[in-house]
């Protein structure tokens, strides 16, 4: 009962108390019944981690004395063997003390066995020790059809070429990917539409193990008067990098010429490519921590202009810089435009920037009902995904504070925090259903990366969460309604091979949805590259229109629901075999 | 806010008896000595010696001697009185009160014990008890100049000018002490009898030949009642009779402050402080002057000096806490308010001050407790409900916050800040129509409320009502041109309406102001609250 109600009761005479009591009881009963009804229709996100055979644990220091120890934990879904099942790559990073002692942390690649279990194939794949890892994204830089893995690190990046035989080779140097900074976010995208994916890397702070900022040493190393790790404020930032893919297995640094080098050194994290203004050119969004976000409009001819302020996506609705962490894109309003959702630090709110078209965004976080519930938490990995297959993208975000010391403070915040799930109400608002989707998401953890995809090819989107302290969390989407769905795996021919940033418009009766294949996003993580649409009660898809990165459009009609389709650019629906590369395939 | 008056009446209301008698302790000790001999006739030598030791500041020795007397004769009223006076000096008020009450009950007509008892109440600002004790003393000695002067001063603390005048009029004119004259003037002026007050001038002038300070005190009274030219005339006479004291410059400064001559006033206050670096009055006057100019930090520093000099002065603690809040030192405000609460646990203003300081310091749970206590004490105070609502917003207890804001409006339908808070709360809860409705009411009550205008403009912008958005945002920018957010919203507005040059200009202005606002790094969680709670009245 709320405090206001208690006041009202105390002011009423006895008969009124009885009357009000009855009303309250009825109201509570009605609310409970309604919640139970909704809950019964909703799927549950069930913790299946223990049964998957995944034993990975992210290394962590107890005190998190340095910011670099709080920022990692990206996770990638990568179908590295192209068997049609997303596999999982967990990044790992040592503590600073370990790193100074020359010790490394082992990342882990888990093969999806298709039966609910996973097998650790890290050693065979050769991806266990890339670096002091932060995050990972997927792209096919050489268009051979085998998804490659890019790991961001303290000290640069590592590009693993997928050899197509279950192994990877570190080709960073030979690809010309020179980076020595604290790389955080990354995303592949073909900004010049030449058919080869380019690579953007956001950098966080200028941080070096041989020059460590002293814990609690200055104002920017304190939180509510408590000594904590330093940064990002007070630390020097680091510019960002854009590598143009030369199409021959090498890249060229074009950051400055393209105008995306971030000379002011904002604290870059979540990164995503998308054509925000529907002009046929890929634009770029970078969530910056404690500094304004970047929204780079692609002007063509290899140049970008930051229009974030004018577009209304740089800062919060009241003009305040926020601590941008993770980023999600989704057409939650069915307008055909992708809006932005950016997770932030506690005492701020996770911001929903509605895409109004024409490179114009409006912060509708409060109107949409996602601001208030997010204020207490430090948010990270996030995505729009159709949790209940009703055809409307819902929202999920994982949380966890950066300062373990916060547990000693009486400021309401805790180091371990629950996750949040918002159900799309189809009217521009969301309902916080975190209490209705199973106990697993209420479990407080120190989460960072989150990757979303159909792990078991059952048409339901599952979630893989990488936690900074301890084991990950595999959430299987189970139960609830029997809504229909459809999924697409795209393969470019003229376009880049993984069809990154291909757009699909799916029409099923009154349901008209748009989604896009994307590299990166969430928080330093990679989602399933397949596109998934919930279809509610529709058992067929009337039509799907594909806008390929090459500019070509393709329409496919009348598809049965509850299946995964493979689409090859220019050929329509094909069998999976036709898009699966051969081991020797190179282009 | 700091009281605008640091004048004679304020001093009368706040200070101990040092201003009314050159050395009251000596007087009452002597009185007690005389009375001791008369009243008891027992152990006169020991009592005499103990009084001498107290006068010499040898309290321990005096106490030992008095305990020896009391062991033999526990009902020795003079010994109890002296021991009570020692406890008073030691600020052990409860013990002092017990001893002195015992002395007066043993010997009801023992005047020194009653006077000392009144001082105990005075020191604890228990004015009703002080007056009751002095009335009883005056019954025993109806024309006593000291007792009636003290009684008049006590009545003045309650603004009871008639009783004050009656007490002073009981003193035969020939025996009227110098210090009674300013009190008499204050009593007349309080009753609106300016002519009678002015009629005291010849007497003041006559006595000022021997007591130049009297002119200053008299002028202070005149200043208290806004008779600035009269006060200045008195001070001009005093100026010709050096040496000029700290009090003179303080009064001169106050006169100039009233006339708006702030630079000269500040110089006078500084001079007063130079002459008496421990003058709490001068420090407070200077602090007030600086606070009026928005120099809160400097004002706070001066009040910190006052605190060091008079650590237990409720008045100083109150002002220090309030000024600290304005200066952005909420933790210091909490500290002072907590000390004030220890001294005045049931004082409503102290509770409110503590609550607001805790709110500003981010101690939201504690603030709720304090503010709820205050609301119980003063349920009809709309500002308290407003502050409580603001605290509850921070505690994310939105229903309770809404209730308090609404109750605040019921008590004061013109409370614009409550409408603003309700608008802001509604906006945060996604209810834009309600938010707009509340904010429209806010700007109807006060079109000069820049934050309400800005938020209203932002909401209209969000609703794509560009005409209304421009109206309110432009007004907000006129009212508060240096608020970055307003320029950000205007930038967005112009971008939406394809006025790209204007948009760029506003965004440039936004960035410029933002850089100015945050020149250095700020750690997470250290940002100040966007809206200040209603600060306590002075």
Interface residues (C-beta under 8 A of the other chain):
Chain A: X2 X3 X4 X5 X7 X219 X220 X221 X222 X223 X224 X233 X234 X290 X309 X310 X311 X312 X315 X317 X318 X319 X320 X323 X345 X346 X347 X360 X362 X363 X364 X366 X367 X368 X369 X371 X372 X375 X376 X410 X411 X429
Chain B: X362 X365 X392 X396 X397 X399 X400 X402 X403 X427 X428 X429 X430 X432 X458 X461 X462 X484 X485 X487 X488 X489 X491 X492 X495 X496 X500 X503 X504 X507 X510 X511 X514 X521 X522 X523 X524 X525 X526 X527 X530
